[in-house]
Amino acid sequence: MIRNILASLGFWQGAMVLAMPLVACVSGAPGWAVGVIALLSFAVVLMSILYQVAVRRSVKKTLQAFKDFTGQDLRCRGIGLRYYLLCMRRAIKEMGGLLKEARRAESEALKSIYSTGYGVLFVDSGARIILANERAKELIGAEEGRRLWEVPGAAKGLVESAERAFGSGRKAGAEFLAVFPERRWLRADIVPWPRERFLIILEDITPLKDTEGIKSRLVSSASHELRTPLTVIRGYLEMASDPGVSEEAKANALETALRHTKRLSQLVEDILTLSRMESVPPKVEPVDPRKLLSEAQELFRPRAKEKGLELRVSLENLPSEVRLDPGMIETALYNLLDNAVKFTQKGFVELRAWAEGEWLYISVSDTGPGIPPDDLPRIFERFYKGRLTSQAEIPGTGLGLSIAKWAVSAHGGEILAESKVGEGTRFTIKLPLV
């Protein structure tokens, strides 16, 4: 202890404090003076001890904080106030450097997050927005300084998930429908962040939700469309198996059942084709457009001839090679030509193709009954059949044009329809050449 006192006061100063009562006594000073000097020396020593204890506690806390922060032990060499202060200075300096590095890493991480296509928000534990990138402002109308529940596009699901994360200090997430600035589905991931802050990452999942809705509607519509021919087939098969029915009636029943079986088979095939197109991207490869179109028209020439229709073909200014998925485009052409030949009773069907600028155009025209103006906007909907089609009882699944549109859209193109009742219809496919 004496060594620590001497070290904390300084060697010579410490020696003088401890020696003062002895010097006073030897020099013949009065007893009361020796007593006062002894009390003063004792007070100085006591204050030194208390000060040293306080400094050592402070140093111990600093070293523990350094260990908690870095995971490393820092030992002080020597004793006394000077060594303790040097030790604290070293610890604080190293922690400052580490903290500076951590803040630099945090800043880089934030820049990386901000540069993504996600909406990014930083909020404090009171749900006040500290930072918001442009994407977050675009998705929900976020504004810095506002509470989360004051943001127009922050739906109930987001607010409840944020409150759950704030309360537990753990990660939370939610999917919610934002109606401002526009209607869209969003997914939010809420992650605890240092200094009692929370990071909220917003992702637009509207396309995914739309796909799920399309699949749900497709299953519902397909179930309805499948049920009709199955019911008819069952009814006619039961009639054919009835012993009391004449042979002629049985033959008619079996013929009708076979016809609806073919319709059912085509319906299933169309549903599978549409499902494949929606789940698999186009497999693009170099294709000779003249060969592709010539093969399509040769496939339908016998059917057109059988109905007494003229099948015209015009191929103008076509490049020697285009890049596309031949299977998808063949399917689109097949459905357009199939409809044209099926609905046209007299006149002609024309297949025409030409290149213009950076686009390849393919049109299929006919002199059929045409499409009423009320039906024209809906003809590409799944299972939709126009009024004239239903009245004429022309067989079809109602998926052909949907398949054609999907195939063309998958290539970055579009398909247009023009029609006049009593004159005919023209469908034009527009595909990029690049």
Protein Blocks (a to p, Z undefined) as FASTA:
>chain_A
ZZmmmmmnopklmmmmmmmmmmmmmnopafklmmmmmmmmmmmmmmmmmmmmmmmmmmmm
mmmmmmmmnopacddededjklmmmmmmmmmmmmmmmmmmmmmmmmmmmmmmmmmmbdcd
dddfkopafbdcfklmmmnopaehiafklpmklcfklmmmmmmmmmnopacddddddfbf
bdcdddddddddehhiacdddddfklmmmmmmmmmmmmmmmmmmmmmmmmmmmmmmmmmm
pmkbcfklmmmmmmmmmmmmmmmmmmmmmmmmmmmmmmpccddddddfklmmmmmmmmmm
mmmmmnopacddddehiafbdcddfklmmmmmmmmmmmmmmmpmghcdddddddehjacc
dddddfbebjafklmmmmmpghiacfklmmnopacehlmmmmmmmmmmmnopacddddde
hjaccddddddfZZ
